[in-house]
Amino acid sequence: MKRVLIVGGSAWQVPMIEKAKELGYEVGVVDYDPHAVGIPHADAYFNASTIDPEGVCTAAKEFGANGITTVATDMPMRSIAYTCKTLGLVGIDPDVAVRATDKAEMIRAFDTHDVPHPWYYVVENGEIEAVKDHFTYPCICKPTDNSASRGVVVIENEEQLRDCIAYSAENGRSGTVIVEELLVGHEISVEAFAVRGEVHVLQITDKLTTGSPHFVEMGHNQPSRFVGDTKEKICAAAAAAMKAVGIQNGPAHVEMMVTDRGPVLIELGARLGGDFITTDLVPLSTGIDMIGATVQLACGEPVDITPKQQKASAIRYMRHQGCGIIERVDGLEEAAAVPHVVRVAMLKSVGDAAGAIQNSLDRVGYVIAQADTVEEAAAACEAALARVTVVVK
C-alpha cells in the first residue's frame, strides 16, 4: 500500500485526507496542532509546522511517504517542494515554490515571460520615496508572502499610502509589500493541472467578492460566463502563467481579472484552489476528481482528468450582522432542504468570535449547490442562505 503525506490537518485538508483513504492510500498528516480536525481521519500524525521544511521532510522520511501534497494553502508548498527534491518525489522544485508563494517573484516571472499583469512596485521596509510618484490611484496593496486576502487593501489616495502599506506589511512575514494596479473587470479563477509540462484547463470559476477595500471572496460559480474567444484567451493566459512560474507537474489555481484589455493575471497558487472550489465545485460541475488526481500524481501514478459531465455548481458564504460572539445559528436544516443544495456547513461554531469580514478566515459558514445551470445553482444557494440566521451577541 502506497503512503501519502498530507501537509496540514485543517478542515480544508480533510477532503483530501478522506479521498486518499478512499483510493486505498495509507495517509499521514503533518501539522503543528495536535488537535487539528483532520488528524482523526488519518492513519498517522506528525507534529511539525507546515512551513518548516526540515520538519516536514523528517515526517515524510519517518512515514516512508511515496508522495506529499496539500490543498488550499500556499506557504507549505515550500516545505513540500523541499521534501520532493530531498526525497526524489514528484512535485515542484523549490525555486518554483518561491515564485508561486512570493508575489513579487511571481509578478517578475510574469513580466519576464510577457504574461499580462498589472503595473507594480515592490516596497521594502516602507521605503516609498523612490516609487510613490509612479502610483496611480486607486491602487491595491498586499503583502508579498500571505494569502486568503490577508493584508489586502485598496489605497484610495496618497494620504492613505503610508497607513495602507503599514497594514499590509503587518499582515505579512517579511514586511515586504507590493503596490499594484487596481484591475477593473470580472474576477475569475482557472482550475488547471499540469502533467509533464502540458497544461490542462479543467474549469473556469466566476467569483463574487466583498469589493473594496479587502476583496474577500464570498461566492463562486461554475462554469464561467465567459465562452468563445474570451475563454480561449483565459486558458492561454493561465497556461502562460503556469509555465512562467515553472509548474511542470500538479495542480494550479490561477486568479485573473477579465478587463477591457483582456485577461490580466492577479496571482496563482501551485496547488489546488481553496474555498471548496476544487474539492467540491469542480467535481460537481465536471465530474473531474482533482483531489484524487493530485494525490495520484504526487505518488507517481497515472491520473484521469477528463470531464465526465456538464453541470453547474455554486457556493455562497454566509453573512452575519454585528461583531461579537456567535450565540446560535438558526435555519440550517431548512437551508439543507432547499432543492439543489448539496451541503450547508459552518466554518465557525457557537462561542466563536465573529467580526467584520476582512479576510477569508472571517467567514462563518457556506452553502453549496449543484444544478443544470449556473442560475439555478446560484439561486439555490441564495434561497438557502435566506433561511439561515447567525445570531451574534
N, C-alpha and C positions, 0 to 999 in steps of 0.2 A: 504494500500500500504506500503510495506517494504521500509525502508530507509537505504542507504549505504553511508558511508563517504569515499571519495577518498582522500588519503593523497598526496598532490601535484597537481598543476594545469598546469604543463608544457605540451609541445607538446607530451611528452612521455606518459602522463596520459590521453590525450584526447580520444584515442581509448577505454579506459576502461570506461570513463565517458559516451561516446556515447553508448557503449554496455549495460551498466547498465540501461540507459534510454530506450533503445530498448527492454530490458527484463521486463520493467514495474516498475523499482525501482524509488523512489524519490532520487535524488542524491545531496549530499553536497560535497563541495571541501574545503579543508583547505590548505592555502598557505600564506606565509609571504608577497607575492607580489600581491597587489590588481589588478594588470594589467595582471596577468598570463593568457595565452591564453585559458586555459581550463575553466575558470570561466563562460564565457557566455554560455557554453554548459550545465551547472549545474542548479539545482533549488535553491541552497543556497550556500553562500560563508561565510567562517570563516577565520578571519585574525589571523594567528599564524604560527610560524615557524614549519616546518615539523619535525624538530629534537628537538622540545620542548614537552616532554611527557605530562606535565601538560596542556599545551595549547591545544594540540591535543585532550586529554581526555575531557577537558572542552567543546571543539567544538562538540565532539561526544555526550556528555550529552545534550547540548543545542539543537542539531539536533534530538535527540531521535533515534540515529542510531541503527539499528538491526545488522549491520556489518560494519567493517572497513578494508580497504585493499589499495594496491597500485600496481604499476608496474614500473620496470626499475630503482628503486632507493633503495639504501641499508640502509643508516643510519636512515631514517624514520621508518624502521622496529622496532627499539627500541621503538619509540613512539606508534606504532601500538600494539606491544606486551604489553606495559604498560596499554594501554587503554583496550585491551581484558581482561587482568587479573582484572583490576579495575571494569569493567562493566559486566564481565561474558560473553564476546563474544567469538566466535570461532576464534582461531588463535594460534600463537606460544607463548610460555612462554617467559618472559623477559630474563631468563638465556640462552635460545636458541637464542634469538635475539642477545645477546652479542657474542655468539660463531659464529653466522652467519655474524657478521659485524666487528669483531676484528680478523685479520688474524693470530695473534699469538695464541689466544684462539682456533681458528678453527683448526690450524695445530696440536696443542697439543691434541685436541679431536681426530683427525685422528690418531695420534701417539698412544694414549691410546687404541683405538679400532682396531689397526692393519690395517688401511686403507692405501694403498700405497701412499706415499707422498715424496717430495724432502727432502734432508737434509736441516736443517735450524738452524739459530741462531737469537734470538731476541736481538736487540741493543737499549738500552735506554740511552738518553742524550749523544749520540755519544760515549759511552764507549765501545771501541772495543778491548782493550788490552788483555782481558781475553779470547777472542774468535777468534781473527783475524788469528791466526796460523792454525786454522781448516778450513779456507776457501780454496776452490779450484776454480781457475779462468779459464774461465769467470764464473761469478755467477750473480745473479739478486738481486736487492734491491728495496723495495717498502714500503710505509707507511703501518702500520697495520690497519689504520682506514680511508681509502679512496677508491674510486672506479673509473671506467671509464678510467683506465690506468694512472690516475694522480699520478705523483711521481714515476712511474716505470722506472727503468734504469738498464742497464747492466754494471757491473763492470768488465772491461777487465783485470785489473792487480792491484797489491797492491798500486801503485802510485795513482790510481783513487779512492781508497777506501773512504777516508775521504770526498772528494768532492761529491761523489755519495750518501753517507749516509746523508750528509747535504742537498742535493737536495731532497731526499725522505722525510726527516724529515720536510722540509719546506712545503711540499705538503700534510702533514697530520695534524690532530688536536692535537694529544698528543705529537708528536715529536718522538714517538717510531717507529722503522722500523724493518723489517725482512729481513735478508740476507739469500738467499737460493739457492739451486742448479738450474742452468740454464738447464732446461729439453730440450732435443732434440728429435724431432719426429713430429707428426702431431697433431695440436691442434684442439680440438673438444669441444662442449658443449652438455650436456644432458638436455633435457627439460622433467622434471618429475613432478609427482603430488602424494602427499600422502593423503590418506583418512583413518582416524582412524588407522594410523601406517602402513598401507600397501602402498608400493611404486609402482607406475605405471610409467614406462618409455614411454613417448609419442613420442619422436623423438630425433634423434641424428644429430647434426649440424656440418659440416666441416667448419673451419674458415680460413680466409686469413688475415694476419696481415702485418704491415709495417716491421716486423722483428726488429732486434736490432737497436737502443737501447731501444725503447719505446713500441714496440709490440702493436700498436693501430690496432684494428680490422677494416679492410677495405672491408670485404665481408664475406658472409655466403652462404653455400649450404645445401639443404635438399633434399633427405635423405643422410646420410653419405656414404662414400665409404666403410666403414667397415661393414662386414657381418659375418655370421657364428660364429665361436668360439670367434673371437675378439669382435664381437658385444655383445656376452653373457658376456664376461669379463667386457666390458664397462658398461653394465647395472648393473652388480653385484657391480662394484666399486661405481657407482652412488648411488645405494641403501644403500650400507655400509656407504658412506659418510653422507647421509641424516640421517641415524639412529645414527651415531656417534655424529652429531651435535644436534640431538633430534627433528627433524622435523616430527611431527605426522600428521598434517593437513595442506594442502595447497601446493602451487607450489614450485619448486626449479629449479634454473639454475645452473647446476654443470659443472665446467670447468676442463678439464683434458688434458693431453698430452699422446698420444699413442706412447710409446717408444719401444726400442728393448727389454725392460724387461716387457712390457705390459702397460696397462693404469695406469697412475700416476696422482693423484689429484693435481690440482693447487689451486682451491678455489671454493666456492659455495656461492650463494645468496638464502636466504629463501624467495624468491619472484619470480615473473615472470621475464624472461630474457628481457633485453632491446634490442636495435638495431633493433627493429621491428621483432625480432625472434618469440616471442610468440603472438604478436598482428597480424602479417601478415604471416610469413613464415610457422608456424605450421598449421594454418587453410588452407593455400593454398596447403600444401603437404599432410595433413592427414584428413582435414575436421573437426578436433577437435577444439572446441571453448574454448581455455584455459582461455581467458579473462572472458567469461561468467561463466565458471565453478568456477573460483576464486571468483567472486562476489557472486555466489550462495552458495558456501561453507562457505564464511565469514558470510553469513546471515543464516546459519544453514539449508540450503535446499539441497536436493539431487543433484548430478552432473552426467553429462554424458560425459565420457572421452574415449568413444570407437571410433576407427578410422572409418571414413566414405568413404575415398578414398585413392588411392595410386598415388600421383602426385609428381612432383619435383618443388622446389621453390628456388629462389636465390635473394640475394641483393648485390649490389656493391655501394660503396661510391665514390663520385666524387673527383678527384684530381685537383689541380689548380697550376699554375706556379707563383712563386714570393710571396712576402709578401706586404700587404698594405690594401687598401680599395677596396671592390668589386664595380666595376664601372658598370658592366652589366653582364647578363647571356644570352647567345645565344643558340638556338637549343633545347629548352625544348619541344616545340610542335613536332618537328621532332623525338625527342627521344621517346616521348609518343606513336608515331605512329608505332614503331618497333613491329612486331609480337611477342606475348607472354608477352610483357611488360604490367604490370597492374598499375604501378604508377611511376611517376617521380616527385620528390619534392625537395625543397630547405630547408636546416636547417639554412642557413644564408640568409640575404636579401641584396639588393643593398644598399651600405652605411655602411655595417658592415665590421669590420676588418677581414682579412683572413691572417693567418700566417702558419708557419711550423706545420705539424700535429704531436703533441706531446701527445695528449690525445683525447678521443672521442669527446670532445666538440669542437675540432678544425675542424671537418669535415663540409663541406659546403652544401652537398646535397646527394641524393641517387636515385637508380633505383631498382625496384622490378619486378621480372618476375616469371611466372608460366608456366610449360610445362610438357610434358610426361616424360622427362628425365632431369637429372641434367645438362648434357652437353648442351641441348637446352636452359634451363633456364639461365645458366651462359653466354652462347653465346649471348642471347638476351640482357642481362644486359650490356655486353661489347659493343655490337653494339649500344645500346642507349647512353652509356657514350661517345662513339666516336663522337656523334652528338652534344654534349654539350660543350660549351666553357665558362669558368668562367674567365672574364677579371678582373684582379686585377691591380690597379694603385697605 
